[in-house]
């Protein structure tokens, strides 16, 4: 903030955009169960004219805010699945982070696995289920093929919601039903003992 003019926008669960003060935009920030946005400031919308974008207040009185670049600090659905990236792209707003295609492809764990496998990268063995598949699906066959433990997860959500670790075959059907509460496509993956290593890649066409 000593070098740039920053504007903080909070997006509510209904998709409403509001301005917030950077130092007081969250309530209960240390509690994952009750964390929420603070009392909202002015409601705004993102508009674009030509090759420039602005935040326009819905009250019609506040000054318009020019947008040069956006930092989408959003997790999960709408934040990492290409939705906000597509909106910013349509509004001609440069943004930090992954682009639309990589966000959408990586958010869908089934598609991500297919892309990785097609490029010779090993992935955890998995079964993919849609609701029509359940009529002929057998938990016993999944366990016989993938072993135990298993991880069951919605295919297109983040890394925590609707996910179960299954250590007993009798628990698999319930775990699948839980995952289907959040998505229409579900992954059943073999358990792998190992380390998780995250790698950030910078540089776009000339990655470092």
C-alpha positions in Angstrom: 0.0 0.0 0.0 3.0 2.3 0.2 3.5 1.9 -3.5 0.0 1.2 -5.0 -3.6 2.2 -4.5 -5.4 -1.0 -3.3 -9.1 -1.7 -3.2 -10.5 -4.7 -1.3 -13.6 -6.3 -2.6 -15.5 -9.0 -0.6 -17.9 -11.3 -2.5 -20.8 -12.7 -0.4 -22.3 -16.1 -0.7 -25.1 -14.6 -2.9 -22.5 -13.2 -5.3 -22.9 -9.6 -4.1 -19.7 -7.5 -4.3 -18.9 -4.9 -1.6 -16.0 -2.7 -0.7 -14.3 -3.3 2.6 -11.5 -1.7 4.6 -8.4 -3.8 4.3 -7.8 -4.0 8.0 -11.4 -4.9 9.1 -13.1 -7.1 6.5 -13.5 -10.3 8.5 -15.3 -11.3 11.7 -14.0 -14.3 13.7 -11.0 -14.7 11.5 -9.4 -17.4 13.7 -12.5 -19.6 13.8 -13.1 -21.7 10.6 -16.7 -22.5 11.8 -17.9 -18.9 12.2 -15.6 -16.8 10.0 -17.5 -14.4 7.8 -17.3 -11.1 6.1 -17.7 -8.0 8.3 -20.6 -5.5 7.8 -20.3 -4.6 4.1 -19.4 -1.3 2.7 -20.8 0.1 -0.6 -22.1 -2.4 -3.1 -20.2 -2.3 -6.4 -20.3 -4.1 -9.8 -17.4 -4.7 -12.2 -17.9 -3.0 -15.6 -15.9 -2.7 -18.7 -15.8 -0.1 -21.5 -13.3 -0.6 -24.3 -10.2 -2.1 -22.8 -10.6 -0.6 -19.3 -12.4 -1.8 -16.3 -14.0 0.0 -13.3 -15.8 -0.8 -10.1 -19.0 1.2 -10.1 -21.0 1.8 -6.9 -24.6 0.8 -7.1 -25.7 3.8 -5.0 -24.8 6.0 -8.0 -22.9 8.6 -5.8 -19.5 7.1 -5.1 -16.7 7.7 -7.5 -15.8 5.0 -10.0 -12.6 3.0 -9.2 -10.3 2.2 -12.1 -8.9 -1.4 -12.1 -5.4 -2.1 -13.4 -4.9 -5.6 -12.1 -6.7 -8.0 -9.8 -5.5 -10.5 -7.2 -8.2 -13.2 -6.9 -7.6 -14.3 -3.3 -10.5 -16.9 -3.4 -10.5 -20.6 -2.6 -12.5 -23.4 -4.1 -15.7 -23.0 -6.1 -15.8 -19.7 -8.1 -12.3 -18.8 -6.9 -10.2 -21.6 -8.3 -12.4 -23.2 -11.0 -12.1 -20.6 -13.7 -15.3 -18.6 -12.9 -13.7 -15.4 -11.5 -10.9 -15.8 -14.0 -13.4 -15.8 -16.9 -15.2 -12.8 -15.5 -12.0 -10.8 -15.2 -11.0 -11.9 -18.7 -14.3 -10.7 -20.1 -13.8 -7.3 -18.4 -10.2 -7.0 -19.8 -8.7 -7.1 -16.3 -5.2 -8.6 -16.0 -5.0 -10.9 -13.0 -2.5 -12.8 -10.9 -2.5 -16.6 -10.7 -3.6 -19.4 -13.0 -5.6 -18.7 -16.1 -9.1 -19.8 -16.9 -8.2 -23.1 -18.7 -5.7 -24.3 -16.1 -8.0 -23.3 -13.2 -11.0 -25.2 -14.7 -9.0 -28.3 -15.7 -7.2 -28.6 -12.4 -10.4 -28.0 -10.3 -11.9 -31.1 -12.0 -9.7 -33.9 -10.5 -10.9 -36.4 -13.2 -9.9 -34.1 -16.0 -6.6 -33.2 -14.3 -5.7 -36.9 -13.9 -6.4 -37.6 -17.6 -4.2 -34.6 -18.7 -1.4 -35.7 -16.5 -1.6 -39.3 -17.6 -1.6 -38.3 -21.2 1.7 -36.5 -20.6 3.4 -39.5 -18.9 2.9 -38.3 -15.3 1.9 -41.0 -12.8 -1.3 -40.4 -10.8 -3.2 -42.3 -8.1 -5.4 -45.0 -9.5 -9.0 -44.1 -9.3 -12.6 -44.9 -10.2 -14.9 -42.1 -11.4 -18.6 -42.3 -10.7 -21.6 -40.3 -11.9 -25.1 -40.9 -10.4 -26.3 -43.2 -13.2 -23.2 -45.4 -12.5 -24.5 -46.3 -9.1 -27.0 -48.7 -10.4 -24.3 -51.1 -11.5 -21.5 -50.1 -9.1 -20.2 -52.5 -6.4 -18.2 -51.2 -3.4 -16.6 -54.7 -3.2 -15.2 -54.4 -6.8 -13.8 -50.9 -6.0 -12.0 -52.3 -2.9 -10.7 -55.3 -4.9 -9.3 -53.1 -7.5 -8.0 -50.2 -5.5 -7.3 -51.7 -2.1 -7.6 -50.0 1.3 -7.5 -47.3 2.5 -9.4 -45.3 -0.1 -10.1 -41.6 -0.4 -13.6 -40.6 -1.7 -14.0 -37.0 -2.9 -16.3 -34.8 -5.0 -14.5 -34.4 -8.3 -14.9 -30.6 -8.6 -14.5 -29.1 -5.2 -11.6 -28.0 -3.0 -9.4 -30.2 -0.8 -11.6 -30.5 2.2 -15.4 -30.5 1.6 -17.1 -33.8 1.2 -13.9 -35.9 1.4 -13.7 -39.2 3.4 -10.9 -41.6 4.2 -12.3 -45.1 4.0 -10.4 -47.8 5.9 -13.2 -50.4 6.0 -15.1 -51.7 3.0 -18.4 -51.3 4.9 -17.9 -47.6 5.0 -17.4 -47.0 1.3 -21.0 -46.7 0.2 -21.6 -44.1 2.9 -18.6 -42.1 1.8 -19.7 -42.1 -1.8 -23.2 -40.9 -0.8 -21.5 -38.1 1.2 -19.4 -37.0 -1.8 -22.5 -37.0 -4.0 -24.1 -34.4 -1.7 -21.6 -31.9 -3.1 -21.0 -32.9 -6.8 -22.5 -35.0 -9.5 -19.2 -36.7 -10.2 -17.2 -38.5 -7.5 -13.7 -39.9 -7.4 -12.6 -43.0 -5.4 -8.8 -43.0 -5.2 -6.3 -45.5 -3.9 -4.4 -44.4 -0.7 -0.8 -43.5 -1.2 1.7 -43.1 1.6 4.1 -40.3 0.8 4.9 -36.6 1.0 3.0 -33.7 -0.4 5.2 -31.2 -2.2 3.7 -28.0 -3.6 5.7 -26.2 -6.4 4.9 -22.7 -7.6 5.8 -21.9 -11.2 6.4 -18.3 -12.3 7.1 -17.0 -15.7 4.2 -17.8 -18.0 5.8 -18.6 -21.4 9.2 -18.7 -19.9 8.7 -20.6 -16.6 11.2 -20.6 -13.8 
